[in-house]
Every structure is written in C-alpha cells, then in structure tokens.
Amino acid sequence: MKKLIVIPVLLAAIGIGLSNCGYKLTGFGNQVPEHIKTIAIPDFDNKTARYQLDQYITFAVKEEFIKRSDLVLADREARADAVLEGTINKFDVTPISYGDDASANLYKVTIAVDVRFIDLKTNEIIFEGKGISFTDTYEIDDEDFFSRETETLLKIAEEFAASIVTTILENF
C-alpha cells in the first residue's frame, strides 16, 4: 500500500521540479503586434530571369500564412494592417554531377530572397531578412529538365514560406 502512495507523490514532485527548473522553450513568442489583424502579401518582385518564380514564392507564402496564423489576407495594402514585401534576387541552377556520357545528371538550385514585414499603422519594419537563401537538388535522367526544375522550385518555395512565416509568427 505504501508503494502505491509513494509513486504518485514521487511523480508529482518530479513534475513540479521540472516545471520550475528555469528552462524555457524558444519560439513561442509573437513578434506580430496585437493590433495587426490583416496582412497584404503582394506578388514578390522577381529580379531573376526565371519565369513564374515570383508566383511560386508568393503563393507558398500566402498559403503558409493562411494555414499558420489568424491574420486575414487583404487583397491590397490599403485594406491591411501590415504588408509582407519580397524581392527574389537570385536564381541559379548549377550542374553538380555528371554521368558516363559527360552530361549533367544532378543539379543544384539556389534562390535568394529579401523580405520585409512592415506594420502599416506605425510604419515600423517588424522583420527584415536580406539574402535569405534556399538550396535543393534534383536529378534528371530521360525526363524533362524543366519539369524537374519546377518541382524543385515548388519544394524550395514551400520551405522558404514555412521558414519566413515561422520566423515572423513565432519569434525565432
């Protein structure tokens, strides 16, 4: 009978001790001011030669905000409390491996983006990231080069969007 009482008491003491140990998980803050309820995300400016890259990135960022936040997307800045602006400055595709016939079969794709999250009520920049770079690779065989490249860009866009939205919403 004593053992049945000691175990719950011991577990409770451990739980209390751990909850007061001074450790704190980061990433649960919120750097979005409470007055911001709506956000405009205009198409990212594409300074590269890659067609539709701005659409992939912008769509992914909007989707991530819809999934992860309570902010309402506004169709234009005039109706928003904040704006997320972005510029795609770099798009590179580099062969990194070659087959027996000396043709490239593995490519590295890199994009770099500048973003600014601006409070339109106070005109403050809440978050700014310059040259945020994402890289991925894709392999080709007899398939279409451009479709594999596009698949990789969509993947990079999703990773970029998740990273930016996490940074803005969770204060990492």
Secondary structure as GFF3:
##gff-version 3
##sequence-region A 1 172
A	DSSP	alpha_helix	2	19	.	.	.	ID=ss1
A	DSSP	beta_strand	38	40	.	.	.	ID=ss2
A	DSSP	beta_strand	45	46	.	.	.	ID=ss3
A	DSSP	alpha_helix	53	68	.	.	.	ID=ss4
A	DSSP	beta_strand	72	74	.	.	.	ID=ss5
A	DSSP	three_ten_helix	77	79	.	.	.	ID=ss6
A	DSSP	beta_strand	82	98	.	.	.	ID=ss7
A	DSSP	beta_strand	104	119	.	.	.	ID=ss8
A	DSSP	beta_strand	124	139	.	.	.	ID=ss9
A	DSSP	alpha_helix	145	170	.	.	.	ID=ss10
###
